[in-house]
């Protein structure tokens, strides 16, 4: 099926194949875990117990038999797959040892018997799976003699269904309202083998327990509860608990669907707390608010016995309780929570959550997720203020609550001899961040428990493969988690949860002792699956890890970057100035040629080109170490799929590098940087197109074999797929034809007139060399000017004062060169200056000031040209920009002609069509570079 999709407003329509609606991998996840083990038939060594004649289970911990039914059944299936007689002479003794922790387990292997001991049934489950792995690593029914012991450090390990509905827009699919079984027995068996003992699903409190004030009921609450009970019971058979994830209690307002309609607040004003322009928080520091939370959670956790707990984002996402709104930078005006302060108010909120959950199930856990991928851009919590805020909250954590913080968010790393900030989730950077470290110390001081949010399988960096095979990074991360006293890990967001070696690695690394060296751990991890080929796989993993560690440390490269699905992007030989689409959603325009949106101004074109090319090359080196295994494992589907994931990542990195290089060379041609070398440049573009076409078809073949490839769990569909890839191969053929036509115009002065320099209809202003020589341009009833002062770009606006000083703002949008994002530099009349922290690292300093001039005010910014990473922007080529004055009453701009774009994170609704040109003073007129 084909869907005709038009690029935003430029160029011709692009027809793309629709994403597949059936997912074969979901069926495969339900298939039996064990098939023919194909053991080698070798003889045992002197340090091994021989189980070839078969074993029998001597269960002396009969009180746990019901809870271990699935583990014992799995062991029987394992014996059948290995052609080992059941009921054989070798005894596997299971014992209860009250001196051991519930999940701690000890295995003593002797020639005559093996004894498995634990303080609880889940320890026995872990030991049974460990025995299986020991035999798999030895390619036969043999166990290493001696005593083996593991103690849990991270006792709660929470993942999520790989293909479950996310219960969010645009699809708004709710797994509790359909009849699909998202947790078939053998899928749960896989997860249990990989150490997962918790799964989270998204709910809203008012969908499970509706009230007369919480708005229209979406679906049948009792149907939800009934399916939730079935799910809890099914997962419990495999030692897995269900955790409810929510962002509740929701604030009141008449905007986004996640708010409770304002009519509810009108009916119950006693619930109201902090008020902003767009919502009113739900105050849990009031007795009515607390009572609602306690009663609602108590009812849910009593009506669904066996729930593992509640995960609630308590700060950093949507508005809920009064202190959840810190991003606005304005004081908390709730008469209770404002004077009480953040620590005591937060503690009251957490006690309400805890008491409600415990009222229904005293064993259930409450996890307060402080999700702060980056700090606010203005207000008292900018920069170090966010760390101070979260630390103070952590210090007031009440008993019985686990504080969960993103492990890497706001961490700093160095690339290209510059400091970058790591935002949101990162599998490439080890961490922990300073915030995580400080909060973990504060939690320990409060006597509470520490949890970590990280991505085990894959992250926003690339989420179109089921996992990124870099287990060495997990070894390094979990070593740090052990040191920080972490007892709970939420291993994924909507993505990063597919079964495979990364989830297996996380499960093993949750126990002590850790292997002494990373290489030892990788060998232990690879041995069960790869046997004698484990050294080759370990070598490839090490190459992949070293390459992946250089992942560009700027958030847009994760959220919008080409590694996800550039191999499906159209390539535009002729510039079209179209933006790129978010990686985590479907239904957007096909990504265009504004590739700088994913890396600038953190990196220059030359830097990102070289960096990604080097990553792609090293990843390919790792792939070559194991490529020959494809033929050897041609009849072992699971190993073949693992190899396919590694090759798919090789192709995706290569495509990302070529996509960036293609546009870099195209821009060099457009800007006259290859004037003496145009023929060679076209040859390079032709070679890039040819290589891209070949890899596109190869990935289509891999995706036919493995339907997980291209699937993005948060998008709830495929970002690339076989039909789309084969169609894209044809589109690239059109680009090749365009190159042939372009060769006929190599002598033209400009290959694309009006692209690298202004066209006749573009509005322009000259970049002056002093403030005094700068010309004034109109902006509503005010004026603005631009000049260069040495290595700094200077901008000034003089506008009438209006309304609240904090909301009377001037924003200078600077597009340092074509394809770059237009970075907003904002100044308020109250004197605050900020930009988007997702685009500019905190180490990149600029200045913004506000001056009152009597009825008017002046905003002035000084931007070091170096931080814009666009060499020559102010000396030869010029650049584009706009100036916008916003007040309570209106918004006026220098250039205001095109409608806003659909809002995107990082870029808001900024439209590149709303930009005029700033040309160097030496040029003197439009059209001259």
C-alpha positions in Angstrom: 0.0 0.0 0.0 1.3 3.5 -0.9 0.5 6.7 0.9 1.1 10.0 -1.0 2.7 12.5 1.4 3.7 16.0 0.3 6.8 17.6 1.7 5.9 20.6 3.9 5.6 23.3 1.3 8.5 23.0 -1.1 9.3 20.7 -4.0 7.3 17.9 -5.5 5.2 15.4 -3.6 7.0 12.3 -2.3 5.1 9.0 -2.4 6.1 6.7 0.4 5.0 3.2 1.3 2.8 2.9 4.3 4.2 1.4 7.5 3.3 -2.3 8.0 0.3 -3.0 10.1 1.2 -6.6 11.1 4.2 -7.3 13.3 5.7 -10.8 12.8 8.0 -10.4 15.7 5.1 -10.4 18.1 4.2 -13.9 17.0 7.9 -15.0 17.3 8.0 -13.8 20.9 5.3 -16.3 21.8 7.3 -19.3 20.3 9.0 -21.8 22.7 12.2 -20.5 24.2 14.1 -23.8 23.7 14.5 -25.8 20.5 17.2 -28.2 19.4 20.3 -27.1 21.3 22.6 -28.9 18.8 25.2 -29.8 21.5 28.6 -30.9 20.3 28.6 -34.4 21.8 32.0 -33.8 23.4 33.3 -35.6 26.5 33.3 -33.9 29.9 36.5 -32.4 31.3 37.9 -33.3 34.8 36.5 -30.1 36.3 32.9 -30.8 35.2 30.0 -32.8 36.5 28.6 -35.1 33.8 24.8 -35.0 33.4 24.5 -36.8 30.0 22.6 -39.7 31.6 20.0 -37.2 32.8 18.9 -35.5 36.0 16.0 -35.5 38.4 14.7 -32.8 40.6 14.9 -33.4 44.3 12.8 -30.5 45.6 13.1 -30.1 49.3 11.5 -26.6 49.3 8.1 -27.8 48.6 6.4 -24.7 49.9 7.6 -22.9 46.8 6.5 -25.5 44.2 3.5 -23.5 43.0 5.5 -20.4 42.5 8.3 -22.2 40.7 6.0 -24.3 38.4 7.1 -22.3 35.3 10.8 -22.5 36.1 10.7 -26.2 36.6 8.7 -26.6 33.4 11.3 -24.6 31.6 14.1 -26.8 32.9 12.2 -29.8 31.6 11.8 -28.2 28.2 15.5 -27.4 28.3 16.4 -31.1 28.9 14.2 -32.1 26.0 15.9 -29.6 23.7 19.3 -31.0 24.7 18.2 -34.6 24.3 18.9 -35.3 28.0 16.8 -37.9 29.7 14.5 -36.6 32.3 14.3 -38.5 35.6 18.0 -39.5 35.2 20.4 -40.5 38.0 22.0 -37.0 38.7 20.1 -35.2 41.5 19.4 -31.5 41.3 18.6 -30.7 45.0 16.6 -27.6 45.8 16.8 -26.3 49.4 15.6 -23.4 51.4 18.4 -21.6 53.2 17.1 -18.9 55.6 20.5 -17.4 55.9 20.3 -16.2 52.2 18.3 -13.3 50.9 15.1 -14.0 49.0 16.7 -13.7 45.6 20.3 -14.6 46.6 21.2 -18.1 45.4 24.0 -20.6 45.8 24.9 -23.5 43.5 27.2 -26.2 44.7 28.2 -28.6 42.0 29.7 -31.9 42.9 30.3 -35.0 40.7 27.5 -36.8 42.4 24.9 -34.0 42.8 24.1 -30.3 42.5 22.6 -28.4 45.3 20.7 -25.2 44.7 19.9 -23.0 47.8 18.1 -19.7 48.3 16.2 -17.7 50.8 13.2 -17.4 48.5 11.6 -18.9 45.4 12.9 -16.1 43.1 16.4 -17.1 44.1 15.7 -20.6 43.0 14.3 -19.3 39.7 17.5 -17.4 39.0 19.6 -20.4 39.9 17.7 -22.7 37.6 18.3 -20.3 34.7 22.0 -20.0 35.7 22.3 -23.8 35.5 20.9 -23.7 32.0 23.4 -21.0 30.9 26.3 -23.0 32.4 25.4 -26.0 30.2 24.8 -23.8 27.1 28.2 -22.2 27.6 29.8 -25.7 27.6 27.8 -26.9 24.6 26.6 -29.9 26.6 25.0 -31.2 29.8 28.0 -30.4 31.9 28.3 -28.2 35.0 31.5 -26.7 36.4 32.5 -28.2 39.8 32.6 -25.9 42.8 30.5 -23.3 44.6 28.9 -20.5 42.7 26.9 -17.7 44.3 25.1 -14.5 43.4 23.6 -11.8 45.6 21.1 -9.3 44.2 22.2 -5.6 44.4 19.5 -4.1 42.1 16.5 -6.0 43.4 13.8 -4.4 41.3 14.4 -4.6 37.5 11.6 -3.1 35.5 11.1 -3.3 31.8 8.1 -3.0 29.5 6.4 -4.9 26.7 8.3 -4.4 23.5 5.2 -3.9 21.4 2.6 -2.8 23.9 0.4 0.3 23.3 1.8 3.5 24.8 -1.6 5.0 25.7 -0.6 8.4 24.3 -1.4 10.4 21.2 -1.6 10.1 18.3 -3.0 6.5 18.5 -4.1 6.6 22.2 -4.2 2.8 22.2 -4.8 1.4 25.7 -3.7 -2.2 26.3 -6.3 -2.6 29.1 -9.2 -1.9 26.6 -8.4 -4.4 23.9 -8.4 -8.2 23.8 -4.7 -8.7 22.7 -2.5 -10.8 24.9 0.7 -8.7 25.2 2.3 -11.2 27.6 2.2 -14.7 26.1 3.8 -17.4 28.3 7.0 -17.8 26.3 7.6 -14.1 26.1 7.3 -13.8 29.8 9.7 -16.8 30.1 12.2 -15.0 28.0 12.0 -11.9 30.2 12.3 -13.9 33.3 15.5 -15.6 31.9 16.9 -12.1 31.3 16.4 -11.1 34.9 13.4 -8.9 34.4 11.1 -9.0 37.5 8.9 -6.0 36.8 7.0 -4.5 33.8 5.4 -1.1 33.6 2.3 0.0 31.8 0.8 3.5 31.4 -2.5 4.4 33.2 -4.4 7.4 34.3 -5.9 7.3 37.8 -9.2 8.8 36.5 -9.5 6.0 33.9 -9.4 3.3 36.6 -11.3 5.2 39.3 -13.5 7.9 37.6 -15.1 10.6 39.6 -17.9 13.1 39.1 -15.4 15.9 38.5 -12.5 14.3 36.5 -14.1 14.6 33.1 -15.5 12.1 30.6 -14.7 8.5 31.2 -12.5 7.1 28.4 -13.6 3.4 28.1 -14.9 1.0 30.8 -13.0 1.2 34.1 -14.2 -2.2 35.1 -13.0 -3.7 31.9 -9.6 -2.1 32.5 -9.4 -3.5 36.0 -10.5 -7.0 34.9 -7.7 -7.2 32.3 -5.2 -5.7 34.7 -6.0 -8.5 37.1 -5.4 -11.1 34.4 -2.2 -9.6 33.4 -0.9 -9.4 37.0 -1.8 -13.1 37.5 -0.1 -14.2 34.3 3.1 -12.3 34.9 3.3 -13.5 38.5 3.7 -17.1 37.4 7.1 -16.0 36.0 8.2 -13.9 39.0 7.3 -10.7 37.3 5.2 -7.9 38.9 3.3 -5.2 37.1 4.0 -1.5 38.0 1.5 1.2 37.1 3.1 4.2 35.5 1.3 7.6 35.6 1.8 11.3 35.8 -0.9 12.0 38.4 -2.9 13.5 39.9 -3.4 15.6 36.9 -3.7 19.4 37.1 -6.8 21.3 35.9 -7.1 23.2 32.7 -8.8 23.5 29.3 -5.9 22.7 27.0 -4.1 19.4 26.4 -6.0 16.1 27.0 -3.8 15.2 29.9 -5.4 18.0 32.0 -8.6 17.5 34.0 -11.2 19.9 32.6 -11.5 23.2 34.5 -15.2 22.3 35.3 -13.8 19.8 37.8 -12.0 22.5 39.7 -15.1 24.7 39.7 -17.0 21.8 41.3 -14.2 21.1 43.8 -12.2 24.3 44.4 -10.6 22.7 47.5 -8.4 20.6 45.2 -6.8 23.7 43.6 -3.3 24.9 44.4 -0.6 26.7 42.4 -2.1 28.6 39.5 -0.3 29.4 36.2 -1.6 31.1 33.1 -2.7 27.7 31.6 -3.5 25.4 34.5 -4.1 25.0 38.2 -2.1 22.3 40.1 -3.8 19.6 42.1 -2.7 20.3 45.7 -1.8 17.2 47.6 -0.7 19.3 50.6 -4.4 19.9 51.4 -6.5 17.5 53.3 -9.1 17.0 50.5 -6.3 16.5 47.9 -4.5 14.0 50.1 -7.7 12.1 50.8 -8.4 11.8 47.1 -5.0 10.4 46.3 -5.0 7.9 49.2 -8.5 6.7 48.5 -8.0 6.3 44.8 -4.7 4.5 45.0 -5.9 2.4 47.9 -8.9 1.2 45.8 -6.7 0.3 42.8 -4.2 -1.6 44.7 -6.8 -3.5 46.7 -8.9 -4.4 43.7 -5.9 -5.6 41.8 -4.0 -7.8 44.2 -0.3 -8.5 43.5 0.5 -5.2 41.8 4.2 -4.4 42.2 3.9 -0.7 42.7 3.4 2.8 41.3 5.9 4.8 39.2 4.8 8.4 39.1 6.7 11.3 37.4 6.6 13.8 40.2 8.6 16.6 38.6 9.9 17.4 35.1 7.1 16.4 32.8 3.4 17.4 33.0 1.9 19.6 35.7 0.4 17.7 38.6 1.0 18.8 42.2 2.0 22.3 43.1 5.8 21.9 42.9 5.7 20.1 39.6 5.7 23.4 37.8 9.3 24.7 38.1 10.0 25.1 34.4 8.1 28.4 34.2 10.5 30.1 36.5 7.8 31.8 38.5 7.2 31.5 42.2 4.8 28.8 43.5 1.7 30.7 44.6 -0.2 28.0 46.4 -1.0 29.3 49.9 0.1 26.0 51.4 2.9 24.7 49.2 4.6 28.1 48.5 5.3 29.1 52.1 6.1 25.4 53.1 8.9 25.2 50.5 9.7 22.5 48.0 11.1 19.9 50.5 8.2 19.7 52.9 5.6 20.1 50.2 7.2 17.3 48.1 7.4 15.0 51.2 3.6 15.6 51.8 2.9 14.6 48.2 5.0 11.5 48.4 3.5 10.4 51.7 0.0 10.6 50.0 1.2 8.4 47.2 2.8 5.9 49.6 -0.1 5.8 52.0 -2.6 5.2 49.2 -0.6 2.4 47.7 0.1 0.8 51.1 -3.6 1.0 52.0 -4.3 -1.4 49.1 -1.1 -3.5 49.3 1.5 -3.0 52.0 4.1 -4.9 49.9 3.8 -2.6 46.8 6.5 0.0 46.1 6.2 3.7 45.3 8.8 5.1 42.9 9.0 8.9 42.6 10.5 9.5 39.2 12.2 12.9 39.0 12.4 13.1 35.3 14.7 16.1 34.5 16.4 15.5 31.1 17.4 19.2 31.1 16.9 22.1 33.4 14.6 25.1 32.8 15.9 27.9 30.5 14.9 30.7 32.9 14.1 31.2 36.5 15.8 30.2 39.8 16.6 26.6 38.8 18.7 27.2 35.8 22.0 25.3 35.7 23.2 24.3 39.2 19.9 25.4 40.6 18.2 22.3 39.2 20.7 20.1 41.1 20.1 22.0 44.3 16.4 21.7 43.9 16.4 17.9 43.3 18.9 17.4 46.1 16.6 19.3 48.5 13.6 17.2 47.4 15.7 14.0 47.9 16.7 15.0 51.4 13.0 15.1 52.4 12.1 11.7 50.9 9.8 9.8 53.3 10.4 6.2 54.3 9.0 3.7 51.9 9.6 5.7 48.7 12.2 5.1 46.1 13.6 8.2 44.3 14.3 7.5 40.7 16.5 9.8 38.6 17.8 9.6 35.0 21.3 8.3 35.3 22.9 10.5 32.5 20.7 13.6 32.2 22.7 16.9 32.4 26.0 15.0 32.6 29.0 16.6 30.8 31.3 15.0 28.4 34.1 16.2 26.1 34.2 15.8 22.4 36.5 17.7 19.9 38.1 19.4 22.9 34.9 21.1 23.9 32.4 20.4 26.7 29.0 19.1 25.8 26.0 18.4 28.0 24.3 15.0 27.8 20.5 15.4 27.8 17.8 12.9 28.1 18.7 9.2 27.8 22.2 8.1 26.6 23.4 4.5 26.1 26.7 5.9 24.7 27.8 8.0 27.7 28.4 6.0 30.9 27.6 8.5 33.6 26.4 9.1 36.2 25.7 12.8 36.0 26.5 15.1 38.9 22.8 15.4 39.6 22.4 11.7 39.9 25.4 11.4 42.2 24.2 14.2 44.4 20.7 12.9 44.7 21.9 9.3 45.5 23.9 10.7 48.4 20.9 12.7 49.6 18.6 9.7 49.4 21.0 7.6 51.4 21.1 10.3 54.0 17.3 10.3 54.2 17.2 6.6 54.7 15.2 6.0 51.5 16.0 3.9 48.4 17.7 5.1 45.2 16.5 4.1 41.7 17.9 4.8 38.3 16.2 5.4 35.0 18.3 4.3 32.1 18.0 2.7 28.7 19.3 -0.9 28.6 18.5 -2.0 25.0 18.6 1.2 23.0 17.9 4.8 23.6 16.7 7.9 21.8 20.1 7.8 20.1 18.8 5.1 17.8 15.6 3.2 18.6 14.9 1.5 15.2 16.8 -1.6 16.1 15.6 -3.9 19.0 18.9 -3.2 20.8 22.3 -1.6 20.2 24.9 -4.4 20.9 27.2 -2.5 23.3 27.1 -4.5 26.5 30.5 -3.1 27.5 28.7 0.2 28.3 26.2 -1.6 30.5 29.1 -3.2 32.5 30.5 0.3 33.1 27.1 1.8 33.9 26.1 -1.0 36.4 29.5 -0.8 38.1 28.6 2.9 38.8 25.1 1.9 39.9 26.5 -0.6 42.4 28.7 2.1 43.8 25.8 4.6 44.1 23.7 2.1 46.2 21.0 1.8 43.5 18.4 -0.9 44.4 15.9 -0.3 41.5 16.3 0.3 37.8 13.6 1.2 35.3 15.4 -0.2 32.2 13.5 1.5 29.4 11.1 4.1 28.2 8.7 2.9 25.5 11.7 1.6 23.6 14.8 -0.2 24.7 13.0 -3.2 26.0 13.3 -5.9 23.4 14.6 -9.3 24.6 18.2 -9.9 23.7 21.8 -9.7 24.9 21.5 -6.2 26.3 18.6 -7.1 28.6 20.4 -10.3 29.5 23.5 -8.2 30.4 21.5 -5.9 32.6 20.0 -8.8 34.5 23.3 -10.4 35.2 24.9 -7.1 36.1 22.2 -6.5 38.8 23.9 -9.2 40.9 27.1 -9.3 42.8 29.9 -10.1 42.5 30.5 -8.3 39.2 33.2 -9.9 37.0 36.5 -8.3 37.8 37.0 -6.9 34.2 34.8 -5.9 31.4 36.3 -8.4 29.0 35.6 -11.2 31.5 31.9 -10.1 31.7 31.6 -9.9 27.9 33.0 -13.4 27.6 30.6 -14.8 30.2 27.7 -13.1 28.4 28.7 -14.3 24.9 29.5 -17.9 25.8 26.0 -19.4 26.2 24.8 -18.1 22.8 28.1 -18.2 20.8 30.2 -21.0 22.4 33.5 -21.2 20.5 32.7 -18.1 18.5 32.4 -16.0 21.7 35.8 -14.4 21.3 34.8 -13.1 17.9 31.6 -11.7 19.2 33.4 -10.1 22.2 35.8 -8.4 19.8 32.9 -7.0 17.7 31.1 -5.8 20.8 34.3 -4.0 21.9 34.6 -2.3 18.5 30.9 -1.3 18.6 31.3 0.1 22.1 34.3 2.2 21.2 32.5 3.6 18.1 29.2 4.2 20.0 31.0 6.1 22.8 31.6 8.9 20.2 27.9 9.4 19.6 27.4 13.1 19.0 26.6 14.7 22.3 23.8 17.0 21.3 20.2 16.2 22.0 18.8 16.9 18.5 21.1 14.2 17.1 19.2 11.7 19.3 15.7 13.1 18.8 15.9 14.0 15.1 19.2 12.4 14.0 19.8 10.3 10.9 20.9 7.1 12.6 17.3 6.1 13.2 16.0 6.1 9.7 18.0 8.3 7.3 18.1 5.3 5.1 14.4 6.1 4.4 14.9 9.9 3.9 14.6 11.4 0.5 17.8 13.0 -0.7 17.3 16.4 -2.4 19.9 17.4 -4.9 18.2 20.7 -5.4 17.8 22.6 -2.1 14.2 22.6 -0.7 14.8 24.0 2.9 12.5 21.4 4.4 12.8 20.4 8.1 13.5 16.9 9.5 10.9 14.9 11.4 11.0 13.6 15.0 12.4 10.1 15.2 9.9 8.8 17.8 6.6 9.4 15.9 4.9 8.5 12.6 2.7 10.8 10.7 5.1 13.6 10.0 6.3 15.0 6.7 9.2 13.1 5.0 12.4 14.4 6.5 13.9 17.2 4.3 17.4 18.6 3.8 17.7 20.8 6.9 20.1 18.3 8.3 21.8 20.9 10.5 18.8 20.7 12.8 20.1 17.5 14.2 23.7 18.7 15.0 24.1 22.5 14.8 25.2 24.7 16.4 26.9 22.1 18.6 29.0 20.9 15.7 30.1 22.4 12.4 29.3 20.6 9.2 32.9 19.5 8.8 33.0 18.2 12.4 29.8 16.2 12.3 30.8 14.8 8.9 34.1 13.6 10.2 32.8 12.3 13.5 29.9 10.2 12.1 32.1 8.9 9.3 34.6 7.7 11.9 31.9 6.0 13.9 30.5 4.3 10.8 34.0 3.1 9.8 34.7 1.6 13.2 31.3 0.0 13.5 32.0 -1.6 10.1 35.3 -2.9 11.4 33.5 -4.6 14.2 30.9 -6.1 11.8 33.7 -7.5 9.6 34.9 -9.5 12.6 31.7 -11.5 12.7 30.3 -11.3 9.2 31.6 -14.7 8.3 29.4 -16.2 11.1 26.3 -15.5 9.0 26.9 -18.6 6.9 27.8 -20.7 9.9 24.6 -19.9 11.8 22.3 -19.9 8.7 20.1 -22.6 10.4 20.1 -21.0 13.8 17.5 -18.3 13.5 18.1 -16.5 16.8 21.8 -16.2 16.2 21.1 -15.1 12.6 18.8 -12.4 13.9 21.5 -11.2 16.4 23.9 -10.9 13.4 21.3 -9.1 11.4 20.9 -6.5 14.1 24.7 -5.8 14.1 24.7 -5.5 10.3 21.6 -3.3 10.3 23.4 -0.9 12.7 26.3 -1.0 10.3 24.1 0.0 7.4 22.3 2.7 9.5 25.6 4.3 10.6 26.8 4.2 7.0 23.6 5.8 5.8 23.8 8.5 8.5 27.4 9.3 7.5 26.5 9.5 3.8 23.4 11.6 4.4 25.5 14.2 6.2 28.3 14.0 3.7 25.9 14.3 0.7 24.4 17.6 2.1 27.8 18.9 3.1 29.2 18.5 -0.4 26.0 19.9 -1.9 26.3 23.0 0.4 30.0 23.3 -0.6 28.9 23.4 -4.2 26.1 25.9 -3.5 28.5 28.2 -1.6 31.3 28.1 -4.2 33.6 26.2 -1.9 34.3 23.6 -4.6 34.5 26.0 -7.6 37.8 24.5 -8.9 36.7 21.0 -8.1 33.0 20.8 -9.2 33.5 17.7 -11.3 35.2 15.8 -8.5 32.4 16.9 -6.1 29.8 15.5 -8.4 31.7 12.3 -8.7 31.7 12.1 -4.9 28.0 12.7 -4.8 27.4 10.0 -7.4 29.4 7.5 -5.4 27.5 8.4 -2.3 24.2 7.8 -4.1 25.4 4.5 -5.6 26.6 3.2 -2.2 23.4 4.3 -0.5 21.2 2.5 -3.1 23.1 -0.7 -2.5 22.8 -0.5 1.3 19.1 0.5 1.1 18.4 -2.8 -0.7 20.5 -4.8 1.7 18.6 -3.4 4.7 15.3 -4.2 2.9 16.5 -7.8 2.7 17.4 -7.8 6.4 14.1 -6.3 7.4 12.3 -9.0 5.4 14.0 -11.5 7.6 13.6 -9.6 10.9 10.4 -7.6 11.3 11.9 -5.9 14.5 14.2 -3.9 12.3 12.8 -0.4 11.7 10.2 -0.8 14.4 10.1 2.0 16.9 8.1 1.1 20.1 7.2 4.7 20.9 6.1 5.4 17.3 4.1 2.2 17.5 5.2 1.3 14.0 8.1 1.1 11.6 10.3 4.0 10.7 11.7 2.0 7.9 10.5 -1.2 6.3 11.1 -3.3 3.1 8.5 -1.7 0.8 9.7 1.8 1.8 13.3 0.9 1.4 12.9 -0.5 -2.1 10.9 2.5 -3.1 13.6 4.8 -1.7 16.1 2.9 -3.9 14.1 4.0 -6.9 14.0 7.6 -5.6 17.7 7.6 -5.3 17.9 6.6 -8.9 16.2 9.9 -9.7 18.9 11.7 -7.7 21.5 10.0 -9.9 19.7 11.2 -13.0 19.6 14.7 -11.5 23.4 14.6 -11.0 23.8 13.9 -14.7 21.8 16.9 -15.6 23.7 19.1 -13.1 26.9 18.2 -14.9 25.7 20.2 -17.8 25.6 23.4 -15.7 29.0 23.1 -14.1 30.0 26.4 -15.6 27.1 28.3 -14.1 28.2 31.0 -11.7 25.7 29.7 -9.1 24.4 26.2 -9.3 21.3 27.1 -7.2 20.8 30.9 -7.4 19.2 32.5 -4.4 20.2 29.7 -2.0 23.6 30.5 -0.6 23.0 34.2 -1.1 19.9 36.3 -1.0 17.5 36.4 -4.0 15.9 39.5 -5.3 12.7 39.0 -3.2 14.5 38.3 0.1 14.5 41.1 2.7 18.1 42.0 3.7 20.1 44.1 6.1 23.8 44.9 6.0 26.0 43.6 8.8 27.7 46.7 10.1 31.1 46.9 11.6 30.1 49.2 14.5 26.9 49.9 16.4 27.0 53.5 15.2 27.0 52.5 11.5 24.3 49.9 11.9 21.0 50.6 10.1 17.7 50.4 11.9 15.1 47.9 10.8 11.5 48.1 11.8 9.8 45.7 14.1 6.2 46.8 14.9 6.5 50.2 16.7 10.2 49.5 17.4 13.5 49.1 15.6 16.4 46.7 15.7 20.0 46.6 14.4 22.9 44.2 13.9 26.7 44.6 13.8 29.8 42.7 14.3 32.3 43.6 17.1 35.5 41.6 16.6 34.6 38.0 17.2 31.1 38.7 18.5 27.8 39.2 16.8 25.8 42.0 18.4 22.0 42.6 18.1 19.9 45.3 19.6 16.2 46.0 19.6 14.4 49.1 21.0 10.6 48.5 21.5 7.7 49.9 23.5 7.2 48.4 27.0 4.0 46.5 27.5 2.4 44.4 30.2 4.3 42.1 32.6 8.0 42.6 32.4 8.8 38.9 32.5 6.5 38.3 29.5 7.6 41.3 27.5 10.4 39.6 25.4 12.6 40.1 22.4 13.8 37.0 20.6 16.6 37.1 18.0 16.4 34.0 15.8 19.8 33.3 14.2 20.2 30.8 11.4 24.0 30.8 11.2 24.0 29.1 7.8 21.6 27.3 5.5 20.1 24.1 6.9 21.0 25.1 10.5 18.3 25.5 13.1 17.3 29.1 13.9 18.6 29.4 17.4 16.5 31.8 19.6 18.3 34.2 21.9 15.7 35.7 24.2 15.7 38.6 26.6 12.9 39.8 28.8 12.3 43.3 30.0 12.8 42.0 33.5 16.4 41.2 32.6 16.4 37.4 32.1 18.3 36.0 29.1 18.0 32.4 27.8 18.1 30.2 24.8 17.1 26.6 24.1 19.4 24.4 26.3 18.8 21.5 23.9 20.6 23.4 21.1 23.5 25.2 22.9 25.6 23.5 25.6 25.9 25.4 28.8 29.6 25.9 28.2 28.8 28.1 25.2 28.4 31.5 26.8 26.6 34.6 25.4 25.3 37.7 27.0 21.8 39.3 27.0 20.8 42.5 28.8 17.8 44.7 29.1 17.8 48.4 29.6 14.8 50.7 30.5 14.8 53.8 28.4 11.5 55.4 29.6 8.3 53.9 28.0 10.7 51.9 25.8 13.2 49.3 26.6 16.3 47.9 24.8 17.3 44.3 24.5 20.9 43.6 23.5 22.7 40.3 23.0 26.3 39.6 22.3 27.0 36.2 20.8 30.6 34.8 20.2 30.6 33.8 16.6 32.6 30.7 17.5 29.7 29.1 19.3 27.5 29.1 16.2 30.0 26.7 14.5 29.5 28.2 11.1 32.9 29.5 9.8 32.6 32.4 7.4 29.0 33.3 8.3 29.8 36.9 9.0 32.7 37.4 6.6 31.7 36.0 3.3 28.3 34.4 3.0 26.1 36.2 5.4 23.3 34.5 7.4 19.6 34.6 8.0 17.6 35.7 11.0 14.4 37.2 12.4 13.5 39.3 15.3 10.2 38.8 17.3 8.7 41.0 20.0 6.2 39.2 22.2 4.0 40.8 24.9 0.9 39.8 26.7 -1.2 41.3 24.0 0.6 40.6 20.7 3.5 39.3 18.7 5.2 41.3 16.0 8.3 40.4 13.9 10.7 41.8 11.3 9.8 38.9 8.9 6.3 37.5 9.3 4.9 36.1 6.1 4.5 32.3 6.4 2.4 30.2 8.8 4.1 28.4 11.7 5.2 24.8 11.3 3.8 22.0 13.3 5.5 22.2 16.7 8.5 20.1 17.3 10.6 19.7 20.4 13.8 21.8 20.3 12.4 23.9 17.4 8.9 24.9 18.5 6.9 26.1 15.5 9.8 28.1 13.9 9.4 28.3 10.1 12.6 28.9 8.0 10.5 30.8 5.5 10.2 33.6 8.1 13.8 34.6 7.9 15.6 37.6 6.3 19.2 37.9 5.3 22.1 39.7 7.0 24.8 40.3 4.4 28.4 41.4 5.2 29.1 45.1 4.8 31.7 44.4 2.3 29.1 42.8 0.0 26.9 45.9 0.1 24.0 44.4 -1.8 21.9 41.3 -2.0 23.2 38.4 -4.1 26.9 39.0 -3.4 28.8 36.5 -1.2 
